[in-house]
């Protein structure tokens, strides 16, 4: 019993020290988004706990919509879908205009709200800055291969995150100068196009519960799979 009390006491001290370090870190850098207890704000740069907070929107559709509204993201709410174990009740579709919105191609996707929130932050804080810095031109269209699809993970009996609209597959980017960057053609190599795609993947890892690229397996040779799996609420993330 005495050993248990010492263990619990040690854990409490460690937790207090960790909280103190986080508070000092955020205060010194002026970055409240680096603290786990501050509210999520999509207009803030990505912080240490942004991905965890985004995943926490999975069961709170009103809060997710309020965050999109506050950030100026335009969208329409999708009717709920029920198809056996598939479907969703928190779907939104990006609408034209709004704050810093980049169109999607072939059309604006319908996704679960937490995915839409993460995509917005990814566009603003990762994709567009990387495109301007590395390629000298902003992205004018983000190409995708689909979102909602009632199916299991390929080669598995486990239901895919696509089956609940909690995933999207990103295939490429079109730039204002006419350049076309695709995962299939430009992932490999050391040029600016490959560097841009890798930075887009790395940035997504900070926002999504799962980020899979061609580095994961052959099935992802032509796209980045981004999803907000429920396990992301507990800090369980996959990035490859």
N, C-alpha and C positions, 0 to 999 in steps of 0.2 A: 504493500500500500504506500509506504514511504517513497519507494522508487517511482511509483506511478505519479504521486504528487510532484516529485521533482521533474518528471518528464513533462507533465501538464504545465508546470510553472515555467519550464524552459521554453516550451512552445509558445506560451503567452508572451514571454519576454521577446522572443524572436518575432512574433507577429507585431508587437508594438514597435520594435526597432525597424521592421520592414515598412510599416505604415509611416513612421517618422521619416525614413529615407525617401519614400515616395513623395511625401508632402514637401520636403526640402527640395527635392529634385524639381518638382513641378513649380514651386515658388521661385526658385532661382532662374528657371528657364521661362517663366511666365506662360506655362503650358498646362492649364487645368485638365486638358484632355488626356494627360498622362496619368491621371488619378483614377482609380477604379470606381469611386463613389460619385464623381461629377456627372451631370446629365450629358447625354450624347447630343452633340450639335454638329450637323453635317457641314456647317459653314466653317468649322474649325479644321485646321490641318489634322492629319492622321496622328493619333496618339498611341501610347502603349496599350491602352485598353479599348480602342475604337472597335476592333474586330469582335471582342467579347460583347460589347454593348450592342453591336449590330445583330449578332446572333441572338441576343436576348429579346429582340423584337419579334421572334417567331410566334409567340403566343399573345401578342398585344397589337392587333391590327390598328385600333384607334391611335395608339401612341406612334406607331410607324407612320401612319398617314399624317399626323400632326408634325412629325419631323420633316417629311417631304414638303408639306405646306410651308413650314417656317423657312426652309431652304429655297423656296421658290421653284420647286420641281413641279411641272405640270403633268397631270396623269388623269386617267379615267379608271374608275373602279370596275372590275370585271364581275360578272355574275358568278356565284359559286358553282363549282363543278363537282358532281358526285359520280364516280364510276367504279364501284366496288371498293377496293383498297386504294384506288387512285383518286385524285381530285384535289381541290383547294377551296378555301373560303376567304383568302386574303390576297387575291390576285389584283394587280394593277397593270395598266398599259401606259407607257410613256406617251405624252401628247406633245404636239409641236410647240416650240417656244419654251418659255420658262428660263430659269437661271442657268446660263452657260450650258445649255443642252445640246449634245451632239446627236444627230439622227442615227438610227440604226438601219441596217439593210439586211434582208429585203424589206422589212417593215419593223416598226417599233414593237418590241416583244412584250407579251403579257407574262409577267412573272410574279411570284410571291413578293409582297411588299418589302421584306427584309433584303431580298436580292436587289430590288430596285434601289433601295437606300444605299447599299454597298456599291452598286454600279455607279451611282451618282458621285460618291466620294472617289471612286476609282478613276472616273473620267476627269474630275476636277483636279485631283491631287497627284495622280500618277500618269495617266495616259497623255493628257495634253502637255504638261510640263516636259515629259520625256520626249515627246514628238518635236516640240520646239527646240529643245536643247540638242538633241541628237540628229534630227532630220531637217531642222530649219523650217518646218512648216507645220501648222496645226492639223489635227485630224478633223475631217468634215463628215466622215461616216464610219461607224463601227459595224463590221459584218459579223453575223452570227449564223449558226446552223440550226437553231431551234431552242425551245425552252420546254414547255409542258409536253410530256409524252408518257403515256401510261405503259411502262415497260420495266423489266428488271435490269440490273446492271449486266452488261454484256458478259456472257459466259457464267452467269450466276443466277440464283433464284431470289436474290435479295432485291427488293424494290429500289429502283433508282430514285435519286432526288428529283429527277425530271418528272417523275410520276406525281409529284405534288407541286410542280412549278417552282421548286426551290433551286433550280439549276439553269444555267445557260452555257452554251458552247460558243466561244468567240473564235472566229476564223481569220479575221483580217481587219485592216484599217485602210481607208482612203484619205489621202492628204490633200490640202488645198492646192498644192502645186501639181496635182495629177498623179503623184506616185501612189502605187498600190503595194501594200505590205501584207503578206499572208504568212500564217504559221507554217503552212505546208512548204512554201518555197524559200522562206527567209529565216527559219529558226536556226539553222546551222551556220557556222562561220563566225568571223570576228568583226564583220562590218557593222556600220551604224544600224542597219535594219535588224540584224540579229540582236545587237545590244539593246535596241528599243524593245523588242519582243520579250527578251529576258527580264528587262526592268519592269515591263507591264505585268509579267508573271509574278515577279518578286513583290511588287506592290500589291497585287491581288491577294497574296498570301497573308497580308496584314489585315485584310478586310473580310475575307470569306473563310468559312469553316473548312472548305476543301478547294484546293487549286491544283489542277493536274495539267501537265504539258507534255510535249513529245519526250521529255526526259523520263516520264513515268512508264509508258509502254507504247507499242505500235498503234494501239487503238486511238491514241491521242496525237497522232502524227500531224494532223491538220487543224487542231483547235486547242484552245485553253478551256478546260472544264472548270467552271466556277459555281460553287453551291454554298448554301447556308444550311447544312445538315444540323439537326437538333443538338448533336453532341458539341457543337461550337459554343453553346451556352455554358458549358463546363470547361472551356479552354482546350478541348481536344480538337486539334487542327491537323490538317494534312496538307503538305506543300511539297510538290515534286515537279 
